[in-house]
């Protein structure tokens, strides 16, 4: 019985231990931001390419 109580106290201690939780949360936030940025760049890649092409053509025409 004493072993069971000691085991249970160890489980409760591990559940209360929050060391590293903040770093995990920051990692998840950074991963989410990266996924959103990659998705936005992929979605806008065609439009951005045409904008850069027009700017390049305009710059070449002014010379």
Buried (B, 14 or more C-beta within 10 A) or exposed (E): EEEEEEEEEEEEEEEEEEEEEEEEEEEEEEEEEEEEEEEEEEEEEEEEEEEEEEEEEEEEEEE
